[in-house]
Amino acid sequence: PEERLSLADSEWSDVHVVTGALKLFFRELPEPLVPYRLFDPFIEAIKLPDPQEQVERVAELVQSLPPANYATLRYLLAHLCRVMERVDVNRMTRQNISIVFGPTLLRPEREPVSLVAGMAQQNQAVELLLAHFDRIFPV
């Protein structure tokens, strides 16, 4: 039988439990929300010298996502933008959110030689998505 759960139960009152479950869900997907084939193009986009060009290129890449990935990424990032609005209460800056979700949403198919360099770029990509959400995900 299907297990029923209620988010009103006390076990879900700790935001860390919910965030951990969300991260685990995205990490356990057979392929990340940003598909492996788009990992290198995303990283190349954030390396572009012109910030305007970075946003335009990332927006193009996001538009090329499969519809389900696009909708899920848009929904999640919209929520994370709302979380950032409460930074005075939750201390979740754009940078902090990117550190938490960068490696989960965007990861290479094979682990890179330098994990630290790769993670910094993954985080920068998520930071860019959050910073320019309205331009990357037009209504």
N, C-alpha and C positions, 0 to 999 in steps of 0.2 A: 504493500500500500504506500501511497505517496505521503511523505512526511510533511506535516503542516507546522509552520512556525509563525510566530507573531513578533514583529519588530518592537511591539510594546513590552515584551518580556524584559525583565531586568538584565538578563545576560547581554542584551543588545544596547544597553544604556551607555556603555563605554565606547566612545567614538573610535578608539584604537582597535576594538574588536571588529567593528564594521569596516574600517579602513583596511585592516589586515585581511579580512575576507575578500574585499574587493580586489586588493593587490594579488592575492592568491588566485582568485578567479582568472584575472588577466594573465598572470604568469603561467597558469596551467593550460591555457589555450594551446592547441596544436601549433598554431602560428600566431605571433603577436598581432595586436590590433593594426599596427602598421606592418604590412606583410614584409617578409624577408627581402623580396625583390626591390622594395623601396627603401631599405635601410641605407645603402650607399648613396643613392640620390638625395635622401634627406640630409645626410652628413655633409655631402658636397654643397648642398644649398646653404647650410648654416656657416660654411667656410667662405662663402662669397664675400668679397670686401665691402660691397655696398649693401647696407641694411635694407634699403628699399627692394633691392633685387632678391635678397634673402626671403623676404615676406612674399614677394610675387612667385618665386620658385616653389616655396613651401605650399602656397595656396594651390598652385598647379598640381603638385604631388597629392595634396589632400583631395582635390577634385577627381584624381585618378583612382582613388580607393574604391574597392567594391562597395556597393550601396549599404550593406549591413555594417561594414567597418566604418564607413563615413558617418552613418547615423549614430553608431555607438560612440565613436570618438567625439563627435560634436556634443552629444548629450553629456558625456563624462566631463569634457573640458568646460562646458557651460556650468556644470555643477561646481567644478574646481574654481572657476571664476567667482562664483558666489561664496565659496569658502574663503577666498582671498579678500573679499569685501569685509570679512570679520577678523582681519589680521590682528586688530587690537585685542581681541579676546583669545584667538586660537594660535597666534604667532605663526600662522601658515602663510609665509610670504610666497611670491612666485617662485623664488629660488628653492625654498624648502619643499614646496609641492613638486617641483621638477626633480629634486633629488629623490623623493619618494616614488614618483611615478615614471620618471624617465626610462630607467632600465626595464620596467614592466611593459610599457607601451611600445617601445622601440628597441629592438635588440637584433644583433646579427645572428645569422644561422649558426655560425661557429664562433666560439669564444675567441676574441682577439688576443694577440700576444700581450698587449698592454691593456689590462682591464680598466685601469684608472683613466687613461686617455679616452677610451671608448665611452665610459660612463659620463665623463664631463661633456662629451659631444651629445650624448643621448639627452642629458639634462638640459643642455642649451637648446636642443630642438623642441623639447616640451615647453621650456621658458618662452621661446618664440611663438609657439602655438597659443599659449596663454596671453602673452603680451599683445598679440595682434588678432585675437579671437574673432573680432567683428569683421576684419578684412579677410581672414582666411576662411571663415564660415559665414558668408553673406546670407542675409535672411531671404 
